[in-house]
Amino acid sequence: MKTIKIIFIFIIVPFWAMAQKASLSGKVLDATSNEPLPFVNVLVSGTTIGTITDEDGRFVFNDLDPGFIRVEASFVGYKTAISSEIEVNRSGAASLEIKLEKSTSEIEEVTVTASPFRKTPESPVSLRTIGIGEIEKSPGANRDISKIIQSFPGVQSTPAFRNDVIIRGGGPSESTFYLDDVEVPFINHFATQGASGGPVGILNADFIREVNYFSGAFPANRSEALSGVLEFKQIDGNDEKLKFHGTLGASEIAATLDGPIGEKTNYVFSVRRSYLQFLFSVLELPFLPNFTDTQFKVRTRFNRKNELTVIGLGAYDINRLNLDIEDPDEQQEYILSQLPENRQWSYTLGAVYKHYRDNSYQTFVVSRSHLNNQADKYLENDDSSEANKIIDYESQEVENKFRFENTSRIDGYKLNFGANLDLVNYQNTTFSGRFYNGELIPVNYDTNLDLVKYGLFAQLSKSVFHERLALSLGVRTDANNYSSSMNNVLDQFSPRFSASYSLTPQWSVNFNTGRYYQLPSYTALGFKENDVLVNKENKLKYISVDHLIGGLEFRPKSTVQLSAEAFWKGYSDYPMSVNDGISLANKGADFGVIGDEEVVSTSEGRAYGAEFQARINSTDGFNFNLSYTLVRSEFTDASGSYIPSSWDSKHLLVLTSTKDLKNDWRIGARWRFVGGLPYTPWDLEKSSLVEAWNLTGGPYPDYSKLNTLRFDPFHQLDLRVDKSFYWEKWTAKFYIDIQNLYNFQADQQPIVVRETDANGNFLLTDNGTRYVLNEIANTTGTVLPTIGIIIAF
């Protein structure tokens, strides 16, 4: 009898636990005044489950099925709104805020349907919103937001397992990133200084509520973007109780805590630690990376009119060489011969204070970011003597930023204006060498550069003709005290204009044009020769780009979006390498440092093409995203001739789809096709010189043949299967993510190795002045399965 009872308990308890329903609480507020809105109709999107807010603007839903949902809110005199995605479960009540904007149209003259696809008057084109459900479910991305955006139009991916943000033919240095309104210079571990990339994202997906991805039509309050802006919106901590969220993945373990601090404050805190060094050592890979990161957010609502958010993001990365490999193969030798050992850490701390008035609110943002980047390399990896050191690099970038914004809404006009002030310190100590024109040139300098940057901006938006036509005009201007070529704000005057016209409730035509500026990298500003800031003497300028974008959008349903956009970008004053004779627009998607050389602002460029996207984000758990981009990207060389850039992929095609199944199963797949990228062949004659090879431990590109060769197209299939368990006190999720399911082998630059004799000695010719080199075909690609476990309670 006792055995029967035990069996009965084990059978019944799981079903009883699964029968428990999830709950959600929230508040609806006026977007401008932050005042609560009573008696608002609130509906769980795609269902008939609805309620009305109370006198304090609060609402509660009980008896919800666990999973990802959105909430719609509608109220007389306001535009209908839909929330970002949120996950509800049985282990505790979730919460969210919905902010409604006032409408200027008579209610009987306009019909507005809430949609998860965002569009603003400032950015009616080239804006995509990515919800937490897409982040959690995305196949092949392992919850890494930098990889997830590679499924969207205009974003190029590579088979090199890097997170470079390459948008519409622009380089990896042309995007900016914001975390809850705080600018964050680096979002990837092992970042390439002077660019955006790295192999692993720093941002913890557990924090992300929603991502706004701009590939054009940048708002005036976002500075120094030429190709892209990414705005990451973070979740708030739980207001009621302490919660835990743990993740065990293929490469790292993470823990997240969130909860209340008193009645007015909540927090979220996480720490992640990788164990890549152990895995790579077992696999006998030639490099052994390891990283740790931490992230936090604290939000305090002092009262209805005042709130403060403090955020933090930090990373510590170490990459050392695996010198314990016995009898390394040719590819291992190639990597060991040229790759330095790196130590890198970075952090951003920021505070955002908002004060709300009846028709406006003010935003004050103060932040500090700091990057420390160190690298060293010894000839033949023999560190027994300092005389063998061929690279000794240490650099720091410190930015102290202040930004003020005022946002007002009066009589249907939206006005945003403000100013920013940045205090920058850049330090660099470099010992290395370069080989130019058959001669070894020592590179040995110290830089301690202080810089003051400042900017002004304003943007006015208005919807007319019963809100069928939305217009927005913005301007900003930036300058700094680096040199006379950069200190006049009128030289960086940056206007922009957007328009969107609703032909019908389903069809709209959209347009944007603008000019945008970006400061060259600090590595270029601080480069010295003979103790002189040579690029200051060269009158280095801001990089500028003109955008022209037109598009057509069709939304047959609120959950379906079909869009087509044509774009053109024209670049001016791009830094050109004096010694290599190439535009720096071609660099950045590799490890190391970009821009630390003599450059002049003489390169021009152009990128143009068209994008097509079909998105379905249904309420029944089906997501579909098909995007195709036709893009050409060209920059001038030293002679002024246009040649294909390193990002001239021509064709980008991505199909991503996920589907929720019964019993909390989910399956998803992503297939990518990227046209073959141009590349530059090796200069074997130069590389074979002993003096030249020993400077870098590797071969040199032949820049006289820049991008004259092209790889074959790259394609890859990723598959993911998820299973979730929602119990009363806790939630468990398991997933398997398989990248490159059919093991496609992608072409890579050939590797170059030095030939050896039977005793392992390098073969020499020309009286011992040249190595005997061998060029070997190189491919990359392997089936990469990942198993993940997520626990929350």
Buried (B, 14 or more C-beta within 10 A) or exposed (E): EEEEEEEEEEEEEEEEBBEBEBBBBBBBBBBBBBEBBBEBBBBBBBEEBEBEBBEEBBBBBEEBBBBBBBBBBBBEEBBBBBBBBBBBBBBBBBBBEBBBBBBBBEEEEBEBBBBBBEBBBBBBBBBBBBBBBBBBBBBBBBBBBBBBBBBBBBBBBBBBEBBBBBBBBBBBBBBBBBBBBBBBBBBBBBBBBBBBBBBBBBBBBBBBBBBBBBBBBBBBBBBBBBBBBBBBBBBBBBBEEEBBBBBEBBBBBBBBBBBBEEEBBBBBBBBBBBEBBEBBEEEEBBBBBBBBBBBBBBBBBEEBBEBBBBBBBBBBBBBBBBEEBEEBEEBBBBBBBBBBBBBBBBBBBBBBBBBBEEBBBBBBBBBBBBBBBBBBBBBEBEBEEEEBBBBBBBBBBBBBBBBBBBBBBEEBEBBBBBBBEBBBBBBBBBBBBBBEEEEEEEBEBEBEBEBEBBBBBBBBBBBEEEBBBBBBBBBBBBBBEBBEBBBEBEBBEBBBBBBBBBEEEBBBBBBBBBBBBBBBBBBBBBBBBEEEBBBBEBEBBBBBBBBBBBBBBBBEEBBBBBBBBBBBBBBBBBBBBBBBEBBBBBBBBBBBBBBBBBBBBBBBBBBBBBBBBBBBBBBEBEBBBBBBBBBBBBBBBBEEEEBBBBBBBBBBBBBBBBBBEEEBEBBBBBBBBBBBBBBBBBBBEBBBBBEBBBBBBBBBBBBBEBBEBBBEBBBBBBBBBBBBBBBBEBBBBBBBBBBBBEEBEBBBBBBBBBEBEEEEEBEBEEEEEBBBBBBEEBEBBEEBEBEBEBBBB
